[in-house]
Amino acid sequence: MTEMPLWIHRTVLLCLPLIVAWFGLSFVSAALLIVLMILWRWLITLKGLIRPAKNQPEMVLSTISASHFVEKVRWCMDRLGLQYTERPAGGTLGVFLLGRTVPVLRFKTGLVYSNIGNSAEILAYLWGRYAASMPAAAAFLEPSTERRELENELDQYGVRLQVWVYYHILPDRQLTLQAWGANDPSLPRYQRLMLRSCFPVQKFLIRKAFRISPIAYAKAVEQIESLLAKTEASLGKGQKSLLGGQRINYTDMSFAALSGLWLQPDLYGGGKASGVKVELRQAPMEMQSDVQRWIDRYPRSVEFIRDVYRSRLRSPGDGIEG
């Protein structure tokens, strides 16, 4: 099934009320038009089953370059050595215009494609799919009660970081547009234009969605620092992984990926976030102050994050050696 016929079908479907009004169609004619649209959609599905499009990627990851949750999934897929196509979108266009969050993994299952959203569910799927066929490479994704509990904590940490970053950058139009990809040449031109033209609306929606306020910011910082204090204490025991051991697992990568949003270490985004990167010196002074405080207060966590990022250059079996 190709994307183009679907987009044409969806566009015509959206325009049906205008077509009915323009031509003054009767009730019977309008009902017939609906039946034709249903038949058209069925034929698209049937064609996709009988004559599937050639050269379609087996796996497609829908992303936005600056998302720390995307980074978490992208990194794990890269570590598995998977071949996939990444389809980036600009900033919040997907969620507010199409109701789609990222990351979303689209993968072929037989004759059809399936979708999984939410980073935790995607990683669970990757473990289930590859644990038997490539056990050594997928070992870092093996779940346990401890790992699942830590992952839940880390995902909450990631949400608090979203509140934190938007509190700081939303008042600055140019800084926010940079983070959303409005200056990123890898994004389609129409998306970059939409980011700029729809900025006031998106800014309003972001404020409402994340309830951005000084109180929310203060609460987010408190919870962020609580998590960082916990990792700092854990790493103080000489551990090379947050939950013990000498080899990293997906929770270590998740912590590093989510923390990359504020620390911006080398290799953040796997080379795919350069077009949206916001240099710390460009950030508001209060934001710079937060980052510097965390660097000073949680040195073991900072070094751990940087070391896990350095592991991107190693093979999956290398781990983090003492």
Secondary structure, DSSP 8 states (H G I E B T S, - for coil): --HHHHHHHHHHHHHHHHHHHHHT--HHHHHHHHHHHHHHHHHHHHHHHHS--TT--SEEEEE-TT-HHHHHHHHHHHHHT---EEEE--TTHIIIII---S-EEEEEETTEEEEEESHHHHHHHHHHHHTTTSHHHHGGG---HHHHHHHHHHHHHHHHHHHHHHHHHTT-HHHHHHHHTTT-TTS-HHHHHHHHHTHHHHHHHHHHHHT-SHHHHHHHHHHHHHHHHHHHHHHTTT-SSTTSSSS--HHHHHHHHHHHHHH--TTGGGGS-TTT---GGGS-HHHHHHHHHHHHH-HHHHHHHHHHHHGGGS-TTT----
